[in-house]
Amino acid sequence: MLKWESAYELGVTVIDEQHRRLFEIANRAYELLRNQLRVDKYDDIVAIVEELKEYTKYHFATEEGYMRETGYGRFLSHKTEHDDFISWIDGVDLDSADDRQEEFLMRTLDFIVDWISNHILNTDKKIVSRVSQ
């Protein structure tokens, strides 16, 4: 489970709200994984991955707009991280999720949680530290 903590806050309201939404999506995936009463989770897995895909693109566009507005000097390297994540999620093979749903969900969730957490703490934090200097 991905727990929101103050360490994730950038102090940019719109971006912080969007990060919280990404946490909510990841936590829905976690709850689905824990739900032992559901045998066939495929439709839910697809819905969560598709929502994450669309919301992430929306969020990255917002974040990239903020970086442009503030003249953030490391925009291109930051955008490359975003592009890499989009490539990864666009390449997720949802057909493979049907056969091994629990394994697929756990593997996907582990990657997403690690990526979101590390990206916010190690990359996004640099946006506000550079802007506030």
N, CA, C and O atoms as a GROMACS GRO file, in nm:
protein
  532
    1MET      N    1   0.084  -0.118   0.000
    1MET     CA    2   0.000   0.000   0.000
    1MET      C    3   0.088   0.124   0.000
    1MET      O    4   0.191   0.129   0.068
    2LEU      N    5   0.048   0.221  -0.075
    2LEU     CA    6   0.123   0.345  -0.089
    2LEU      C    7   0.058   0.449   0.002
    2LEU      O    8  -0.056   0.489  -0.019
    3LYS      N    9   0.132   0.491   0.103
    3LYS     CA   10   0.078   0.584   0.202
    3LYS      C   11   0.130   0.725   0.173
    3LYS      O   12   0.250   0.747   0.161
    4TRP      N   13   0.036   0.819   0.162
    4TRP     CA   14   0.073   0.958   0.140
    4TRP      C   15   0.134   1.014   0.268
    4TRP      O   16   0.079   0.998   0.377
    5GLU      N   17   0.248   1.078   0.252
    5GLU     CA   18   0.315   1.142   0.365
    5GLU      C   19   0.354   1.283   0.323
    5GLU      O   20   0.363   1.314   0.204
    6SER      N   21   0.377   1.367   0.421
    6SER     CA   22   0.412   1.506   0.392
    6SER      C   23   0.542   1.516   0.311
    6SER      O   24   0.563   1.616   0.242
    7ALA      N   25   0.627   1.417   0.319
    7ALA     CA   26   0.753   1.418   0.242
    7ALA      C   27   0.727   1.423   0.091
    7ALA      O   28   0.812   1.468   0.015
    8TYR      N   29   0.609   1.378   0.049
    8TYR     CA   30   0.575   1.379  -0.094
    8TYR      C   31   0.524   1.515  -0.141
    8TYR      O   32   0.515   1.538  -0.262
    9GLU      N   33   0.492   1.604  -0.050
    9GLU     CA   34   0.436   1.733  -0.089
    9GLU      C   35   0.543   1.824  -0.150
    9GLU      O   36   0.653   1.838  -0.097
   10LEU      N   37   0.506   1.883  -0.262
   10LEU     CA   38   0.596   1.978  -0.328
   10LEU      C   39   0.562   2.122  -0.288
   10LEU      O   40   0.646   2.211  -0.300
   11GLY      N   41   0.439   2.143  -0.242
   11GLY     CA   42   0.395   2.278  -0.213
   11GLY      C   43   0.332   2.346  -0.332
   11GLY      O   44   0.304   2.465  -0.329
   12VAL      N   45   0.309   2.269  -0.438
   12VAL     CA   46   0.238   2.318  -0.557
   12VAL      C   47   0.106   2.244  -0.557
   12VAL      O   48   0.099   2.126  -0.591
   13THR      N   49  -0.001   2.315  -0.519
   13THR     CA   50  -0.129   2.251  -0.491
   13THR      C   51  -0.177   2.157  -0.600
   13THR      O   52  -0.212   2.042  -0.572
   14VAL      N   53  -0.179   2.203  -0.723
   14VAL     CA   54  -0.233   2.120  -0.831
   14VAL      C   55  -0.151   1.993  -0.849
   14VAL      O   56  -0.208   1.886  -0.873
   15ILE      N   57  -0.021   2.002  -0.839
   15ILE     CA   58   0.064   1.884  -0.855
   15ILE      C   59   0.049   1.791  -0.736
   15ILE      O   60   0.042   1.669  -0.753
   16ASP      N   61   0.045   1.847  -0.615
   16ASP     CA   62   0.024   1.763  -0.496
   16ASP      C   63  -0.108   1.688  -0.503
   16ASP      O   64  -0.115   1.571  -0.468
   17GLU      N   65  -0.214   1.756  -0.548
   17GLU     CA   66  -0.345   1.690  -0.560
   17GLU      C   67  -0.339   1.577  -0.663
   17GLU      O   68  -0.397   1.470  -0.642
   18GLN      N   69  -0.270   1.600  -0.772
   18GLN     CA   70  -0.258   1.497  -0.874
   18GLN      C   71  -0.174   1.380  -0.825
   18GLN      O   72  -0.203   1.264  -0.857
   19HIS      N   73  -0.070   1.408  -0.749
   19HIS     CA   74   0.010   1.299  -0.692
   19HIS      C   75  -0.077   1.215  -0.597
   19HIS      O   76  -0.069   1.092  -0.597
   20ARG      N   77  -0.158   1.282  -0.518
   20ARG     CA   78  -0.249   1.208  -0.428
   20ARG      C   79  -0.342   1.117  -0.508
   20ARG      O   80  -0.371   1.005  -0.467
   21ARG      N   81  -0.388   1.166  -0.621
   21ARG     CA   82  -0.477   1.085  -0.707
   21ARG      C   83  -0.403   0.962  -0.760
   21ARG      O   84  -0.461   0.854  -0.767
   22LEU      N   85  -0.277   0.977  -0.796
   22LEU     CA   86  -0.198   0.862  -0.840
   22LEU      C   87  -0.184   0.760  -0.727
   22LEU      O   88  -0.189   0.639  -0.751
   23PHE      N   89  -0.168   0.809  -0.604
   23PHE     CA   90  -0.163   0.720  -0.488
   23PHE      C   91  -0.296   0.645  -0.474
   23PHE      O   92  -0.297   0.525  -0.446
   24GLU      N   93  -0.406   0.715  -0.494
   24GLU     CA   94  -0.538   0.651  -0.483
   24GLU      C   95  -0.554   0.540  -0.586
   24GLU      O   96  -0.605   0.432  -0.554
   25ILE      N   97  -0.511   0.564  -0.707
   25ILE     CA   98  -0.521   0.462  -0.812
   25ILE      C   99  -0.435   0.340  -0.774
   25ILE      O  100  -0.480   0.227  -0.785
   26ALA      N  101  -0.312   0.365  -0.730
   26ALA     CA  102  -0.224   0.255  -0.689
   26ALA      C  103  -0.285   0.178  -0.572
   26ALA      O  104  -0.275   0.056  -0.566
   27ASN      N  105  -0.346   0.249  -0.481
   27ASN     CA  106  -0.406   0.182  -0.365
   27ASN      C  107  -0.529   0.101  -0.402
   27ASN      O  108  -0.559   0.001  -0.337
   28ARG      N  109  -0.601   0.142  -0.506
   28ARG     CA  110  -0.713   0.060  -0.554
   28ARG      C  111  -0.660  -0.072  -0.609
   28ARG      O  112  -0.720  -0.178  -0.591
   29ALA      N  113  -0.546  -0.066  -0.677
   29ALA     CA  114  -0.483  -0.188  -0.728
   29ALA      C  115  -0.441  -0.277  -0.611
   29ALA      O  116  -0.457  -0.399  -0.617
   30TYR      N  117  -0.388  -0.216  -0.507
   30TYR     CA  118  -0.348  -0.291  -0.388
   30TYR      C  119  -0.468  -0.358  -0.323
   30TYR      O  120  -0.462  -0.475  -0.284
   31GLU      N  121  -0.578  -0.285  -0.311
   31GLU     CA  122  -0.700  -0.342  -0.252
   31GLU      C  123  -0.753  -0.458  -0.337
   31GLU      O  124  -0.800  -0.558  -0.283
   32LEU      N  125  -0.744  -0.444  -0.467
   32LEU     CA  126  -0.786  -0.552  -0.556
   32LEU      C  127  -0.699  -0.675  -0.534
   32LEU      O  128  -0.749  -0.788  -0.532
   33LEU      N  129  -0.571  -0.654  -0.519
   33LEU     CA  130  -0.479  -0.765  -0.494
   33LEU      C  131  -0.514  -0.837  -0.364
   33LEU      O  132  -0.509  -0.960  -0.357
   34ARG      N  133  -0.550  -0.761  -0.263
   34ARG     CA  134  -0.583  -0.819  -0.132
   34ARG      C  135  -0.720  -0.886  -0.128
   34ARG      O  136  -0.746  -0.967  -0.040
   35ASN      N  137  -0.807  -0.854  -0.222
   35ASN     CA  138  -0.944  -0.906  -0.222
   35ASN      C  139  -0.944  -1.052  -0.266
   35ASN      O  140  -0.938  -1.083  -0.385
   36GLN      N  141  -0.952  -1.141  -0.169
   36GLN     CA  142  -0.951  -1.285  -0.197
   36GLN      C  143  -1.088  -1.337  -0.239
   36GLN      O  144  -1.099  -1.451  -0.284
   37LEU      N  145  -1.191  -1.256  -0.225
   37LEU     CA  146  -1.326  -1.299  -0.264
   37LEU      C  147  -1.347  -1.291  -0.415
   37LEU      O  148  -1.433  -1.360  -0.469
   38ARG      N  149  -1.269  -1.208  -0.481
   38ARG     CA  150  -1.279  -1.194  -0.627
   38ARG      C  151  -1.187  -1.295  -0.692
   38ARG      O  152  -1.066  -1.293  -0.670
   39VAL      N  153  -1.244  -1.383  -0.772
   39VAL     CA  154  -1.163  -1.483  -0.841
   39VAL      C  155  -1.111  -1.426  -0.973
   39VAL      O  156  -0.992  -1.436  -1.002
   40ASP      N  157  -1.199  -1.368  -1.051
   40ASP     CA  158  -1.160  -1.311  -1.180
   40ASP      C  159  -1.150  -1.160  -1.166
   40ASP      O  160  -1.251  -1.090  -1.155
   41LYS      N  161  -1.027  -1.110  -1.168
   41LYS     CA  162  -1.001  -0.967  -1.148
   41LYS      C  163  -0.961  -0.896  -1.277
   41LYS      O  164  -0.926  -0.778  -1.276
   42TYR      N  165  -0.966  -0.969  -1.388
   42TYR     CA  166  -0.912  -0.917  -1.513
   42TYR      C  167  -0.974  -0.783  -1.553
   42TYR      O  168  -0.901  -0.689  -1.585
   43ASP      N  169  -1.106  -0.773  -1.552
   43ASP     CA  170  -1.170  -0.647  -1.593
   43ASP      C  171  -1.129  -0.531  -1.504
   43ASP      O  172  -1.110  -0.419  -1.551
   44ASP      N  173  -1.114  -0.558  -1.374
   44ASP     CA  174  -1.070  -0.454  -1.281
   44ASP      C  175  -0.924  -0.415  -1.307
   44ASP      O  176  -0.889  -0.297  -1.299
   45ILE      N  177  -0.841  -0.513  -1.336
   45ILE     CA  178  -0.701  -0.486  -1.367
   45ILE      C  179  -0.691  -0.395  -1.490
   45ILE      O  180  -0.618  -0.296  -1.489
   46VAL      N  181  -0.764  -0.430  -1.593
   46VAL     CA  182  -0.764  -0.350  -1.716
   46VAL      C  183  -0.810  -0.208  -1.686
   46VAL      O  184  -0.749  -0.111  -1.733
   47ALA      N  185  -0.917  -0.194  -1.609
   47ALA     CA  186  -0.971  -0.061  -1.577
   47ALA      C  187  -0.868   0.022  -1.500
   47ALA      O  188  -0.852   0.141  -1.527
   48ILE      N  189  -0.801  -0.039  -1.404
   48ILE     CA  190  -0.702   0.033  -1.324
   48ILE      C  191  -0.582   0.075  -1.410
   48ILE      O  192  -0.537   0.189  -1.402
   49VAL      N  193  -0.532  -0.016  -1.492
   49VAL     CA  194  -0.418   0.017  -1.578
   49VAL      C  195  -0.455   0.127  -1.677
   49VAL      O  196  -0.377   0.219  -1.700
   50GLU      N  197  -0.574   0.118  -1.735
   50GLU     CA  198  -0.618   0.222  -1.830
   50GLU      C  199  -0.636   0.356  -1.760
   50GLU      O  200  -0.598   0.460  -1.814
   51GLU      N  201  -0.693   0.355  -1.640
   51GLU     CA  202  -0.708   0.480  -1.565
   51GLU      C  203  -0.572   0.539  -1.531
   51GLU      O  204  -0.550   0.659  -1.545
   52LEU      N  205  -0.482   0.454  -1.486
   52LEU     CA  206  -0.348   0.501  -1.453
   52LEU      C  207  -0.279   0.559  -1.576
   52LEU      O  208  -0.212   0.662  -1.568
   53LYS      N  209  -0.295   0.493  -1.689
   53LYS     CA  210  -0.235   0.539  -1.813
   53LYS      C  211  -0.287   0.678  -1.849
   53LYS      O  212  -0.208   0.769  -1.876
   54GLU      N  213  -0.417   0.695  -1.850
   54GLU     CA  214  -0.476   0.824  -1.888
   54GLU      C  215  -0.446   0.933  -1.785
   54GLU      O  216  -0.412   1.045  -1.823
   55TYR      N  217  -0.457   0.900  -1.657
   55TYR     CA  218  -0.434   1.002  -1.555
   55TYR      C  219  -0.287   1.043  -1.551
   55TYR      O  220  -0.256   1.160  -1.530
   56THR      N  221  -0.198   0.948  -1.571
   56THR     CA  222  -0.056   0.980  -1.570
   56THR      C  223  -0.022   1.075  -1.684
   56THR      O  224   0.054   1.170  -1.664
   57LYS      N  225  -0.076   1.052  -1.801
   57LYS     CA  226  -0.052   1.142  -1.914
   57LYS      C  227  -0.103   1.283  -1.882
   57LYS      O  228  -0.036   1.382  -1.911
   58TYR      N  229  -0.221   1.291  -1.824
   58TYR     CA  230  -0.278   1.419  -1.783
   58TYR      C  231  -0.188   1.488  -1.680
   58TYR      O  232  -0.158   1.606  -1.690
   59HIS      N  233  -0.146   1.411  -1.580
   59HIS     CA  234  -0.061   1.465  -1.474
   59HIS      C  235   0.073   1.513  -1.530
   59HIS      O  236   0.119   1.622  -1.497
   60PHE      N  237   0.135   1.432  -1.615
   60PHE     CA  238   0.264   1.471  -1.671
   60PHE      C  239   0.251   1.599  -1.753
   60PHE      O  240   0.341   1.683  -1.750
   61ALA      N  241   0.143   1.614  -1.826
   61ALA     CA  242   0.121   1.737  -1.903
   61ALA      C  243   0.112   1.857  -1.809
   61ALA      O  244   0.168   1.963  -1.839
   62THR      N  245   0.043   1.841  -1.697
   62THR     CA  246   0.033   1.949  -1.598
   62THR      C  247   0.170   1.983  -1.542
   62THR      O  248   0.208   2.100  -1.536
   63GLU      N  249   0.243   1.880  -1.502
   63GLU     CA  250   0.374   1.900  -1.441
   63GLU      C  251   0.471   1.964  -1.541
   63GLU      O  252   0.548   2.053  -1.506
   64GLU      N  253   0.466   1.919  -1.664
   64GLU     CA  254   0.554   1.975  -1.767
   64GLU      C  255   0.518   2.120  -1.798
   64GLU      O  256   0.606   2.201  -1.826
   65GLY      N  257   0.390   2.152  -1.794
   65GLY     CA  258   0.347   2.290  -1.811
   65GLY      C  259   0.401   2.378  -1.700
   65GLY      O  260   0.446   2.490  -1.725
   66TYR      N  261   0.397   2.327  -1.577
   66TYR     CA  262   0.450   2.402  -1.463
   66TYR      C  263   0.601   2.423  -1.480
   66TYR      O  264   0.652   2.532  -1.453
   67MET      N  265   0.671   2.321  -1.524
   67MET     CA  266   0.816   2.335  -1.543
   67MET      C  267   0.848   2.440  -1.650
   67MET      O  268   0.942   2.517  -1.635
   68ARG      N  269   0.769   2.442  -1.757
   68ARG     CA  270   0.790   2.543  -1.862
   68ARG      C  271   0.763   2.683  -1.808
   68ARG      O  272   0.841   2.776  -1.830
   69GLU      N  273   0.651   2.697  -1.736
   69GLU     CA  274   0.613   2.827  -1.679
   69GLU      C  275   0.720   2.884  -1.588
   69GLU      O  276   0.747   3.004  -1.589
   70THR      N  277   0.782   2.797  -1.511
   70THR     CA  278   0.880   2.842  -1.412
   70THR      C  279   1.022   2.845  -1.467
   70THR      O  280   1.115   2.884  -1.397
   71GLY      N  281   1.038   2.803  -1.593
   71GLY     CA  282   1.171   2.803  -1.653
   71GLY      C  283   1.265   2.700  -1.594
   71GLY      O  284   1.386   2.723  -1.585
   72TYR      N  285   1.211   2.588  -1.553
   72TYR     CA  286   1.291   2.482  -1.490
   72TYR      C  287   1.399   2.434  -1.587
   72TYR      O  288   1.368   2.392  -1.699
   73GLY      N  289   1.524   2.441  -1.546
   73GLY     CA  290   1.637   2.413  -1.633
   73GLY      C  291   1.660   2.267  -1.667
   73GLY      O  292   1.730   2.237  -1.764
   74ARG      N  293   1.604   2.176  -1.590
   74ARG     CA  294   1.623   2.034  -1.616
   74ARG      C  295   1.499   1.971  -1.678
   74ARG      O  296   1.471   1.853  -1.661
   75PHE      N  297   1.425   2.053  -1.751
   75PHE     CA  298   1.299   2.008  -1.810
   75PHE      C  299   1.316   1.883  -1.897
   75PHE      O  300   1.241   1.787  -1.882
   76LEU      N  301   1.414   1.884  -1.986
   76LEU     CA  302   1.428   1.774  -2.082
   76LEU      C  303   1.458   1.641  -2.014
   76LEU      O  304   1.401   1.538  -2.051
   77SER      N  305   1.547   1.641  -1.915
   77SER     CA  306   1.577   1.515  -1.846
   77SER      C  307   1.456   1.467  -1.766
   77SER      O  308   1.432   1.347  -1.755
   78HIS      N  309   1.382   1.561  -1.709
   78HIS     CA  310   1.262   1.526  -1.634
   78HIS      C  311   1.156   1.468  -1.728
   78HIS      O  312   1.093   1.367  -1.698
   79LYS      N  313   1.138   1.535  -1.841
   79LYS     CA  314   1.040   1.487  -1.940
   79LYS      C  315   1.078   1.349  -1.992
   79LYS      O  316   0.990   1.267  -2.021
   80THR      N  317   1.206   1.322  -2.004
   80THR     CA  318   1.251   1.190  -2.048
   80THR      C  319   1.204   1.082  -1.950
   80THR      O  320   1.163   0.974  -1.993
   81GLU      N  321   1.212   1.110  -1.821
   81GLU     CA  322   1.160   1.014  -1.722
   81GLU      C  323   1.011   0.992  -1.743
   81GLU      O  324   0.963   0.878  -1.738
   82HIS      N  325   0.938   1.100  -1.767
   82HIS     CA  326   0.795   1.087  -1.794
   82HIS      C  327   0.771   1.002  -1.918
   82HIS      O  328   0.688   0.910  -1.917
   83ASP      N  329   0.844   1.032  -2.024
   83ASP     CA  330   0.828   0.959  -2.150
   83ASP      C  331   0.859   0.810  -2.132
   83ASP      O  332   0.792   0.724  -2.189
   84ASP      N  333   0.961   0.780  -2.052
   84ASP     CA  334   0.996   0.640  -2.026
   84ASP      C  335   0.883   0.568  -1.953
   84ASP      O  336   0.852   0.453  -1.983
   85PHE      N  337   0.821   0.636  -1.856
   85PHE     CA  338   0.709   0.573  -1.784
   85PHE      C  339   0.592   0.550  -1.878
   85PHE      O  340   0.529   0.444  -1.875
   86ILE      N  341   0.562   0.649  -1.961
   86ILE     CA  342   0.452   0.636  -2.058
   86ILE      C  343   0.480   0.519  -2.152
   86ILE      O  344   0.389   0.440  -2.182
   87SER      N  345   0.603   0.507  -2.199
   87SER     CA  346   0.639   0.394  -2.286
   87SER      C  347   0.618   0.262  -2.214
   87SER      O  348   0.567   0.166  -2.271
   88TRP      N  349   0.658   0.258  -2.087
   88TRP     CA  350   0.640   0.135  -2.010
   88TRP      C  351   0.492   0.100  -1.998
   88TRP      O  352   0.452  -0.013  -2.026
   89ILE      N  353   0.411   0.197  -1.955
   89ILE     CA  354   0.270   0.165  -1.931
   89ILE      C  355   0.196   0.138  -2.061
   89ILE      O  356   0.104   0.057  -2.065
   90ASP      N  357   0.235   0.207  -2.170
   90ASP     CA  358   0.174   0.178  -2.300
   90ASP      C  359   0.210   0.037  -2.347
   90ASP      O  360   0.136  -0.025  -2.423
   91GLY      N  361   0.324  -0.013  -2.302
   91GLY     CA  362   0.369  -0.146  -2.341
   91GLY      C  363   0.322  -0.259  -2.252
   91GLY      O  364   0.353  -0.376  -2.277
   92VAL      N  365   0.246  -0.226  -2.148
   92VAL     CA  366   0.196  -0.330  -2.058
   92VAL      C  367   0.106  -0.425  -2.137
   92VAL      O  368   0.011  -0.382  -2.203
   93ASP      N  369   0.136  -0.552  -2.129
   93ASP     CA  370   0.062  -0.654  -2.202
   93ASP      C  371  -0.056  -0.702  -2.117
   93ASP      O  372  -0.042  -0.792  -2.035
   94LEU      N  373  -0.170  -0.640  -2.139
   94LEU     CA  374  -0.288  -0.674  -2.060
   94LEU      C  375  -0.339  -0.815  -2.089
   94LEU      O  376  -0.406  -0.874  -2.004
   95ASP      N  377  -0.309  -0.868  -2.206
   95ASP     CA  378  -0.349  -1.005  -2.236
   95ASP      C  379  -0.282  -1.104  -2.141
   95ASP      O  380  -0.342  -1.204  -2.100
   96SER      N  381  -0.157  -1.075  -2.105
   96SER     CA  382  -0.085  -1.164  -2.014
   96SER      C  383  -0.142  -1.158  -1.872
   96SER      O  384  -0.119  -1.248  -1.792
   97ALA      N  385  -0.216  -1.053  -1.842
   97ALA     CA  386  -0.275  -1.039  -1.709
   97ALA      C  387  -0.385  -1.141  -1.685
   97ALA      O  388  -0.411  -1.178  -1.570
   98ASP      N  389  -0.448  -1.186  -1.790
   98ASP     CA  390  -0.563  -1.275  -1.774
   98ASP      C  391  -0.523  -1.411  -1.718
   98ASP      O  392  -0.597  -1.469  -1.638
   99ASP      N  393  -0.409  -1.462  -1.760
   99ASP     CA  394  -0.367  -1.596  -1.717
   99ASP      C  395  -0.315  -1.600  -1.574
   99ASP      O  396  -0.344  -1.694  -1.500
  100ARG      N  397  -0.240  -1.499  -1.535
  100ARG     CA  398  -0.178  -1.496  -1.402
  100ARG      C  399  -0.209  -1.361  -1.337
  100ARG      O  400  -0.121  -1.277  -1.321
  101GLN      N  401  -0.334  -1.343  -1.302
  101GLN     CA  402  -0.382  -1.213  -1.256
  101GLN      C  403  -0.310  -1.164  -1.131
  101GLN      O  404  -0.266  -1.049  -1.126
  102GLU      N  405  -0.298  -1.249  -1.030
  102GLU     CA  406  -0.234  -1.206  -0.905
  102GLU      C  407  -0.088  -1.168  -0.928
  102GLU      O  408  -0.041  -1.065  -0.881
  103GLU      N  409  -0.017  -1.252  -1.001
  103GLU     CA  410   0.124  -1.226  -1.029
  103GLU      C  411   0.140  -1.097  -1.110
  103GLU      O  412   0.226  -1.014  -1.080
  104PHE      N  413   0.058  -1.081  -1.212
  104PHE     CA  414   0.062  -0.961  -1.295
  104PHE      C  415   0.036  -0.837  -1.211
  104PHE      O  416   0.108  -0.738  -1.220
  105LEU      N  417  -0.067  -0.843  -1.128
  105LEU     CA  418  -0.105  -0.729  -1.046
  105LEU      C  419   0.006  -0.695  -0.947
  105LEU      O  420   0.038  -0.577  -0.928
  106MET      N  421   0.064  -0.795  -0.885
  106MET     CA  422   0.171  -0.770  -0.788
  106MET      C  423   0.294  -0.710  -0.855
  106MET      O  424   0.351  -0.614  -0.805
  107ARG      N  425   0.334  -0.766  -0.968
  107ARG     CA  426   0.451  -0.717  -1.040
  107ARG      C  427   0.429  -0.573  -1.088
  107ARG      O  428   0.517  -0.487  -1.074
  108THR      N  429   0.311  -0.547  -1.143
  108THR     CA  430   0.279  -0.414  -1.193
  108THR      C  431   0.271  -0.314  -1.079
  108THR      O  432   0.322  -0.202  -1.089
  109LEU      N  433   0.206  -0.354  -0.972
  109LEU     CA  434   0.192  -0.266  -0.856
  109LEU      C  435   0.328  -0.233  -0.795
  109LEU      O  436   0.354  -0.118  -0.760
  110ASP      N  437   0.415  -0.332  -0.782
  110ASP     CA  438   0.550  -0.307  -0.728
  110ASP      C  439   0.623  -0.202  -0.811
  110ASP      O  440   0.684  -0.110  -0.757
  111PHE      N  441   0.617  -0.217  -0.943
  111PHE     CA  442   0.685  -0.121  -1.030
  111PHE      C  443   0.626   0.019  -1.014
  111PHE      O  444   0.699   0.116  -1.000
  112ILE      N  445   0.494   0.028  -1.016
  112ILE     CA  446   0.426   0.157  -1.009
  112ILE      C  447   0.456   0.228  -0.877
  112ILE      O  448   0.489   0.346  -0.875
  113VAL      N  449   0.445   0.155  -0.767
  113VAL     CA  450   0.469   0.214  -0.635
  113VAL      C  451   0.613   0.264  -0.625
  113VAL      O  452   0.637   0.376  -0.581
  114ASP      N  453   0.708   0.181  -0.667
  114ASP     CA  454   0.848   0.224  -0.663
  114ASP      C  455   0.872   0.345  -0.752
  114ASP      O  456   0.940   0.440  -0.712
  115TRP      N  457   0.816   0.342  -0.872
  115TRP     CA  458   0.840   0.450  -0.966
  115TRP      C  459   0.780   0.580  -0.915
  115TRP      O  460   0.848   0.683  -0.912
  116ILE      N  461   0.654   0.577  -0.874
  116ILE     CA  462   0.588   0.700  -0.828
  116ILE      C  463   0.662   0.758  -0.708
  116ILE      O  464   0.693   0.877  -0.706
  117SER      N  465   0.689   0.675  -0.611
  117SER     CA  466   0.755   0.721  -0.489
  117SER      C  467   0.893   0.780  -0.520
  117SER      O  468   0.923   0.891  -0.477
  118ASN      N  469   0.974   0.707  -0.593
  118ASN     CA  470   1.109   0.756  -0.626
  118ASN      C  471   1.105   0.880  -0.714
  118ASN      O  472   1.185   0.972  -0.696
  119HIS      N  473   1.013   0.883  -0.808
  119HIS     CA  474   1.005   0.998  -0.899
  119HIS      C  475   0.968   1.125  -0.822
  119HIS      O  476   1.028   1.230  -0.842
  120ILE      N  477   0.870   1.115  -0.734
  120ILE     CA  478   0.830   1.234  -0.657
  120ILE      C  479   0.944   1.279  -0.567
  120ILE      O  480   0.980   1.397  -0.567
  121LEU      N  481   1.000   1.186  -0.491
  121LEU     CA  482   1.101   1.223  -0.391
  121LEU      C  483   1.235   1.264  -0.452
  121LEU      O  484   1.304   1.349  -0.397
  122ASN      N  485   1.271   1.205  -0.565
  122ASN     CA  486   1.404   1.230  -0.620
  122ASN      C  487   1.407   1.319  -0.744
  122ASN      O  488   1.510   1.379  -0.774
  123THR      N  489   1.296   1.328  -0.816
  123THR     CA  490   1.295   1.408  -0.938
  123THR      C  491   1.204   1.529  -0.925
  123THR      O  492   1.245   1.642  -0.952
  124ASP      N  493   1.079   1.506  -0.884
  124ASP     CA  494   0.985   1.617  -0.872
  124ASP      C  495   1.028   1.718  -0.767
  124ASP      O  496   1.007   1.839  -0.784
  125LYS      N  497   1.088   1.672  -0.659
  125LYS     CA  498   1.132   1.764  -0.553
  125LYS      C  499   1.233   1.866  -0.607
  125LYS      O  500   1.241   1.978  -0.556
  126LYS      N  501   1.308   1.828  -0.708
  126LYS     CA  502   1.407   1.919  -0.767
  126LYS      C  503   1.340   2.038  -0.836
  126LYS      O  504   1.398   2.146  -0.845
  127ILE      N  505   1.218   2.016  -0.885
  127ILE     CA  506   1.147   2.126  -0.952
  127ILE      C  507   1.130   2.242  -0.855
  127ILE      O  508   1.167   2.356  -0.886
  128VAL      N  509   1.075   2.213  -0.738
  128VAL     CA  510   1.046   2.321  -0.644
  128VAL      C  511   1.172   2.374  -0.577
  128VAL      O  512   1.178   2.492  -0.543
  129SER      N  513   1.272   2.289  -0.559
  129SER     CA  514   1.395   2.341  -0.497
  129SER      C  515   1.466   2.437  -0.591
  129SER      O  516   1.526   2.535  -0.546
  130ARG      N  517   1.461   2.411  -0.722
  130ARG     CA  518   1.523   2.501  -0.819
  130ARG      C  519   1.441   2.628  -0.838
  130ARG      O  520   1.496   2.737  -0.854
  131VAL      N  521   1.309   2.614  -0.837
  131VAL     CA  522   1.221   2.729  -0.857
  131VAL      C  523   1.231   2.824  -0.739
  131VAL      O  524   1.227   2.946  -0.757
  132SER      N  525   1.244   2.770  -0.618
  132SER     CA  526   1.244   2.855  -0.499
  132SER      C  527   1.380   2.920  -0.473
  132SER      O  528   1.392   3.003  -0.384
  133GLN      N  529   1.482   2.883  -0.550
  133GLN     CA  530   1.615   2.942  -0.529
  133GLN      C  531   1.626   3.078  -0.592
  133GLN      O  532   1.731   3.142  -0.584
   0.00000   0.00000   0.00000
